[in-house]
Amino acid sequence: MFGKKKTFRNKTIGELNNYNSYKPFSWSAGVVKFFIILCCIFLVFFVGKYVIKWAQLVGTYIGKWTVNIVSKTMGDDMIKDEFWNINVMIIWFGGQWHAGGYLADSIMVASFNPKLWAVTMISVPRDLYVYNKETNIIWRINALFSHTVGRKLQFDTWAKALSDKLEEIMGIKTPYYVLIGFDGFQNVIDTLGGITIDVPEWFTDYTYPKNEMQVMTVHFDTGVQLMSGERALQYARSRHSTSDFARSLRQQLIVEWVMNKLKENGLGNVTKLKRLYADYVQMVTTNISLKEMLGMVRYADNIKHVFSFGYTVECSNLVYRFSYPACFLYNPDRSFFDWASAIIPDGGQATEVWFYDYTKNFAFYVAHNQEYLIENQKIEILNGIDKNYAKATIHKSDGFANQLAVKLKKYAFNITTVQNFSTQLSWTTVYILGSWEYKNTIKTLKNFITINEVITTPDPLLAQQYTGADILLVMGNSYINQLASKPFSYYR
């Protein structure tokens, strides 16, 4: 295989020095907000129409204040992990009236940090091959859903099997699940009067699933257009016209528009509210209790940061401009999978697909150390290594900055430019060009590269020369010494 595999355990950022040496595939960057808003609908419906009418009279502010008070006094706190995050598995599926109705159509984990008001979404592609212990076979993760649901539609068993597998892949414990059916989602959009979508690129899908064993052609032009629930579902589900990863961007776009429309006019009409609640009941199967939903309501309008990622194969290890976050999967030789399209984790093999060190490590950073994502500082990487020094230590004389940029982009750092530095440096140095320290970004960077010096007041001429960056990361000769003790890896 690839040598002895390390056992992953969650660690603090400081400890990770000993462990470490895209637009992403995602249901939606706004799906958690959408779900919480639907929980609000669920709450208000049960409290009664008199609360709704009263809230309408006294205004939006008082209405929110009332919901927050009710949430805090009547709601229960949801289970938190060791980092105080609330983690939920969210699955989108068709249902019995759709082709492949109990195959998971979209698979993700949402991790919410109440202290930072931040949500991180991590999605897994449907074609990721995993080992199923019950059947003792290796097959696509979306089929794990249908294999365990059975004819009796045992959703709890279904969800437990998939959440266990996602915990194995990401290292994130997910005690909660939300299963979202197509029909209810479609009805929500119709109840809202449709949604307006600005389609960025046209496409035609000649094999859109119509029903069991039949297909139809759907086409979308570029530009702004009003979509019904059926049309929006086609836009979200279409898969064969583009890649799974492009498809996720469409899903994200649709749910964001649904969320916005719910905020605008979905909560002010009692009749519409009842219909939305009925759609919600049809759409969602979950193990989150009513009291736990109630406890989450107070967060609905206060989520400040949403980060959306998806494990992907679509990036490059050669050019930093074409490398994207969460690129920790690859397409193996299809002959090992009966020539079917397959995806497995980097470091894994066709007969051993369960190598999840890298996918867990990525999830740890973006879900449990969101501070550097919040700072999102523009980083320029510069090569200040003496070429003669590199050659003397039997290393190539260039390409170091590009390699590091590829690696950092895989971990969602905001890398803007890579080039040579005008001066050769002995030490790897960080220059702060912005207005503050960016301590969380630098703290996280130190898990990937040894930084010998941080200069917070650089030469003004340097700041003028690199106006597009907040941070300059200049690699010095000490980086060569680091390679001697720990060889470069794109994944650690």
Secondary structure, 3 states (H helix, E strand, C coil): CCCCCCCCCCCCCHHHHHCCCCCCCCCCCCHHHHHHHHHHHHHHHHHCHHHHHHHHHHCHHHHHHHHHHHHHHHCCCCCCCCCCCEEEEEEEECCCCCCCCCCEEEEEEEEEECCCCEEEEEEECCCEEEEECCCCEEEEHHHHHHHHHCCCCCHHHHHHHHHHHHHHHHCCCCCEEEEEEHHHHHHHHHHCCCEEEEECCCEEEEEEEEECCEEEEEEECCEEEEECHHHHHHHHHCCCCCCHHHHHHHHHHHHHHHHHHHHHHHCCCHHHHHHHHHHHHHHEEECCCHHHHHHHHHHCCCCCEEEEEECCCCCCCCCHHHCCCCCCEECCCHHHHCCCCCEEECCCECCECCCCHHHHHHHHHHHHCCHHHHHCCCEEEEECCCHHHHHHCCCCCCCHHHHHHHHHHHCCCCEEEEEECCCCCCCCEEEECCCCCCHHHHHHHCCCCCCCEEECCCCHHHHHHCCCCCEEEEECCHHHHHHHHCCCCCCC
